[in-house]
Amino acid sequence: MLNTTNIKMGSHTSNMTFNATSNGMMQRSNPKSFFIRFHKDSKMAEYIFPTDGATPYVKRGYNGVDKIKISVLQILVFGKDEFLCEVVEHKDLVDD
């Protein structure tokens, strides 16, 4: 529809489809999820995207002593390498 364009070169006409990137809107996909924002070079990025195969986590509590295991549901990249992630705690993914 809106992402299809006709290109005419001489007697040849081609239909081109462009898959545009997101317009920047992100909706919550889990009722118990929450959003976090951080830079790709921050400490938070190391917790959320561990390179050693560990489970992603966030720090909470006084001085960040509590490590809460999470799952990343969505990622939106914007600005100068900023991330907006929708995450949910592992315990909230289990039905009681």
Protein Blocks (a to p, Z undefined) as FASTA:
>chain_A
ZZpccddehjaccddddddddehiacdfbfkbccddddfkbmklmmmmccklpacddded
ehhlaccddddfbdcdehjhiacdddddfklmpcZZ
